[in-house]
Amino acid sequence: MADMRQVVVVGAGLGGMTVAEELRRLGFGGSVVVVGAEAEPPYDRPPLSKEVLKGTRANPPLLREPKELDALGLDLRLGTVARGVDTKARRVHLQGGGELPYDVLVIATGARARRWEAAGAAANVWTLRTSQDAAHIAAAVAGRGRIGVLGAGFIGCEVAASARETGCDVTLVEVRSAPLAHALGPEAGAEIARRHRAAGVDVRCGVTIDEAVLDGENLSAVRLSDGRSVALDALVVGLGVVPDTEWVEGSGIAVDDGVVCDASGRTSHEDVYAVGDAARWVNARTGRHRRIEHWTTTTEQAAIVASGIAGHERRVLDEVPYFWSDQYGTKIQCVGEPDAGADITVRMTDAGGDRPLYLYSRHGELTGVLGFGLARVVTRLRALVAERAALGNALDMVDGLHPQAPSRTNSPA
């Protein structure tokens, strides 16, 4: 007998669309309704900070071409915002009226960029989360003007790199001692800062913006906490994201820095799941409860949830997290759980020091790896992270590939 259940997926980004596609691939024959707040067809976000900003693509690539979407037989509701959910009646309430009944609900609303309120309504200050955001920033970058970036996380660093590669004067402002130092440690942060400075970016660390100077509707300059001023034609704010979960408040679904899930994506309510940037899952391999904003983690979560809904064998998330960033022609790759508080061993894998490798460990056990232009090495080390291998075994492998590589170790106090 065909499955007559209705699955409602709220969120038409990578997580939501992957759930829908996997359901069909696994033979689910019920109704699949996908609700997306943006009016555009679902698209891939990683190119926004790279190809789209640099003007090599006018628009981000679609997650699925129209013919492929048609073949999935989805009820795709674009330009539609969910404003609440009644878990007792099993209904999603929509903005502007209307509701959707569900047998199974998947929360895939992702996250929104954290705003910088000091800029007010300045017309040339943007965050980067949507294709519209990217279009505004790309227009400013195309003008080869003075671009400021507030926040040197991965998005901020990618925006700075793309703008600089296009010929803009770029100022990167970071309150911490180095880009990404809080997540990757001071050594890796210093290396990222070095690369930006070598490319001509004015990297200002250990400071923040005290005042936005406006000229009419536009920001014209910022005053930094060290007393200096920087004239700007546009400012991109990269202060992280906030999970988009307010719409489930009052539903009884547990939320704590994202929708709280077990290792299979199940929430505190029966037949309600969550995936992607809006969800905080348990990783069965580590036992840690984390919200991870990685492309690969989102697709893995979506596949697990779809498998559960379709009645296949229950799967759990036990992956070794993986993410990457492209800056100045170098692919920066990370596996596992890098931690600034871990023991960090650095290998320089070439004579010029341009391809460093960072190995993170606790109690002698390899927990994470970060490499610059070292795809083959990082891929091999991912298996050792999964095995919880001894740091010494990882170093032996690296030294076998790069026998002359010097190293240094920094153990936190």
Secondary structure as the mmCIF struct_conf table of DSSP 4:
data_model
#
loop_
_struct_conf.conf_type_id
_struct_conf.id
_struct_conf.beg_label_comp_id
_struct_conf.beg_label_asym_id
_struct_conf.beg_label_seq_id
_struct_conf.end_label_comp_id
_struct_conf.end_label_asym_id
_struct_conf.end_label_seq_id
STRN STRN1 GLN A 6 VAL A 10
BEND BEND1 GLY A 13 GLY A 13
HELX_RH_AL_P HELX_RH_AL_P1 LEU A 14 ARG A 25
TURN_TY1_P TURN_TY1_P1 LEU A 26 GLY A 27
BEND BEND2 GLY A 30 GLY A 30
STRN STRN2 SER A 31 GLY A 36
BEND BEND3 ALA A 37 GLU A 40
HELX_LH_PP_P HELX_LH_PP_P1 PRO A 41 PRO A 42
STRN STRN3 TYR A 43 TYR A 43
BEND BEND4 ARG A 45 ARG A 45
HELX_RH_3T_P HELX_RH_3T_P1 PRO A 46 SER A 49
TURN_TY1_P TURN_TY1_P2 LYS A 50 LYS A 50
HELX_RH_AL_P HELX_RH_AL_P2 GLU A 51 LYS A 54
TURN_TY1_P TURN_TY1_P3 GLY A 55 GLY A 55
BEND BEND5 THR A 56 THR A 56
BEND BEND6 ALA A 58 ASN A 59
HELX_LH_PP_P HELX_LH_PP_P2 PRO A 60 PRO A 61
STRN STRN4 LEU A 62 LEU A 62
BEND BEND7 LEU A 63 ARG A 64
HELX_RH_AL_P HELX_RH_AL_P3 PRO A 66 LEU A 72
TURN_TY1_P TURN_TY1_P4 GLY A 73 GLY A 73
STRN STRN5 ASP A 75 LEU A 78
TURN_TY1_P TURN_TY1_P5 GLY A 79 GLY A 79
STRN STRN6 ALA A 82 ASP A 86
TURN_TY1_P TURN_TY1_P6 THR A 87 ARG A 90
STRN STRN7 ARG A 91 LEU A 94
TURN_TY1_P TURN_TY1_P7 GLN A 95 GLY A 96
BEND BEND8 GLY A 97 GLY A 97
STRN STRN8 GLU A 99 PRO A 101
BEND BEND9 ASP A 103 ASP A 103
STRN STRN9 VAL A 104 ILE A 107
STRN STRN10 ALA A 111 ALA A 113
HELX_LH_PP_P HELX_LH_PP_P3 ARG A 114 ARG A 115
HELX_RH_3T_P HELX_RH_3T_P2 GLU A 117 ALA A 119
TURN_TY1_P TURN_TY1_P8 GLY A 120 ALA A 121
TURN_TY1_P TURN_TY1_P9 ALA A 123 ASN A 124
STRN STRN11 VAL A 125 THR A 127
BEND BEND10 ARG A 129 THR A 130
HELX_RH_AL_P HELX_RH_AL_P4 SER A 131 ALA A 142
TURN_TY1_P TURN_TY1_P10 GLY A 143 ARG A 144
STRN STRN12 ARG A 146 LEU A 150
BEND BEND11 GLY A 153 GLY A 153
HELX_RH_AL_P HELX_RH_AL_P5 PHE A 154 THR A 166
TURN_TY1_P TURN_TY1_P11 GLY A 167 GLY A 167
STRN STRN13 ASP A 169 GLU A 174
BEND BEND12 VAL A 175 ALA A 178
TURN_TY1_P TURN_TY1_P12 PRO A 179 LEU A 180
HELX_RH_AL_P HELX_RH_AL_P6 ALA A 181 LEU A 184
HELX_RH_AL_P HELX_RH_AL_P7 PRO A 186 ALA A 198
TURN_TY1_P TURN_TY1_P13 ALA A 199 GLY A 200
STRN STRN14 ASP A 202 CYS A 205
BEND BEND13 GLY A 206 GLY A 206
STRN STRN15 ILE A 209 ASP A 215
TURN_TY1_P TURN_TY1_P14 GLY A 216 GLU A 217
STRN STRN16 ASN A 218 LEU A 224
TURN_TY1_P TURN_TY1_P15 SER A 225 ASP A 226
BEND BEND14 GLY A 227 GLY A 227
STRN STRN17 SER A 229 ALA A 231
BEND BEND15 ASP A 233 ASP A 233
STRN STRN18 ALA A 234 VAL A 237
STRN STRN19 VAL A 241 PRO A 243
HELX_RH_3T_P HELX_RH_3T_P3 GLU A 246 VAL A 248
TURN_TY1_P TURN_TY1_P16 GLU A 249 GLY A 250
BEND BEND16 SER A 251 SER A 251
STRN STRN20 VAL A 255 VAL A 255
BEND BEND17 ASP A 256 GLY A 258
STRN STRN21 VAL A 259 VAL A 260
TURN_TY1_P TURN_TY1_P17 ALA A 263 SER A 264
BEND BEND18 GLY A 265 GLY A 265
STRN STRN22 ARG A 266 ARG A 266
BEND BEND19 SER A 268 HIS A 269
TURN_TY1_P TURN_TY1_P18 GLU A 270 ASP A 271
STRN STRN23 VAL A 272 ALA A 274
HELX_RH_3T_P HELX_RH_3T_P4 GLY A 276 ALA A 278
STRN STRN24 ALA A 279 VAL A 282
HELX_LH_PP_P HELX_LH_PP_P4 ASN A 283 ASN A 283
TURN_TY1_P TURN_TY1_P19 ALA A 284 THR A 286
STRN STRN25 HIS A 289 ARG A 290
HELX_RH_AL_P HELX_RH_AL_P8 TRP A 295 ILE A 309
TURN_TY1_P TURN_TY1_P20 ALA A 310 GLY A 311
STRN STRN26 TYR A 322 GLN A 327
TURN_TY1_P TURN_TY1_P21 TYR A 328 GLY A 329
STRN STRN27 THR A 330 GLY A 336
TURN_TY1_P TURN_TY1_P22 ALA A 340 GLY A 341
BEND BEND20 ALA A 342 ALA A 342
STRN STRN28 ASP A 343 MET A 348
BEND BEND21 ASP A 350 ASP A 350
TURN_TY1_P TURN_TY1_P23 ALA A 351 GLY A 352
BEND BEND22 GLY A 353 GLY A 353
BEND BEND23 ARG A 355 ARG A 355
STRN STRN29 PRO A 356 ARG A 362
TURN_TY1_P TURN_TY1_P24 HIS A 363 GLY A 364
STRN STRN30 GLU A 365 PHE A 372
BEND BEND24 GLY A 373 GLY A 373
HELX_RH_AL_P HELX_RH_AL_P9 ALA A 375 ALA A 386
TURN_TY1_P TURN_TY1_P25 GLU A 387 ARG A 388
STRN STRN31 ALA A 390 ALA A 390
HELX_RH_AL_P HELX_RH_AL_P10 LEU A 391 LEU A 401
TURN_TY1_P TURN_TY1_P26 PRO A 403 GLN A 404
STRN STRN32 SER A 407 ASN A 410
#
